[in-house]
Amino acid sequence: MCCTAATSRRSPCRYRLHRDLDDLAERLTPLRQDDPPVPDVPPQHARDARWVRPERVGEVAFTEWTRR
């Protein structure tokens, strides 16, 4: 992502974030499945989850919490 927080609705960072999320959704939609790919997922975590076959690899790094 291009920045950690987008304060303006017209921010280029906010546009980039939506574009990246749209791209991710397009790549993951064909991999969607009804059941979790791993056993024993707690119900509170599974309730709102959308499961995909584990065919993609990604790297995520936590940088900081942002305010709502």
N, C-alpha and C positions, 0 to 999 in steps of 0.2 A: 504494500500500500504506500501511497505517497506521503502520508502524514498520520499522526496519531489521533487527531481529533479534528472534525470539520464543524466549525461553528456556524457557518452560513449555509443556507439551503442551496445556494448557487455556487458553492465552493467547488473548485476543480477536483479536490480530494474526494468530496462526496460523490461527484460524477464518476470518478475512477472506481470508488468502492462499489457502486451499483453496477458498473460495467463488469468488474471482476466477479461479483456475486452472480450476475447473469451468466457469465461464461462458465463458472463453476456449476451452476444449476444445469446448464446445457450438457456438460460433460457427465454429470452424475445421473441425470434422468434415465438414460438407457440401462443403468446398473441397478435401478431400484428393485427392491424385493420386499415382501411382506414381513418376513421374520428376521430377527437379528442374526448376523453371521457368527456370533459367539454365544456360548451357552450362559445361562444364569445371569441375565441382565435384570437388575432390580426393577420392579414395576414402576417406581417413581421416575426412573431414567428412561424407561421404554415407552411411557405413556405418550409423549409428544414427539418421539423420534421418527425419523424417516431413514429406513435402512437401505444400504446399497451393498452390492457384492464388493468385497475388498480387492479390487483390481487396480486401484490407483494409489500412489504413494505421495504424501505431501509432508512438508516440514513446517511446523508452526512454532513461533517463538513468542513468549509472553514478554511485553515490554513494560506495561503499566496499566493500572485501572483508570478508566475515564469516568467522569461524572455524567449523569443522565440529564 
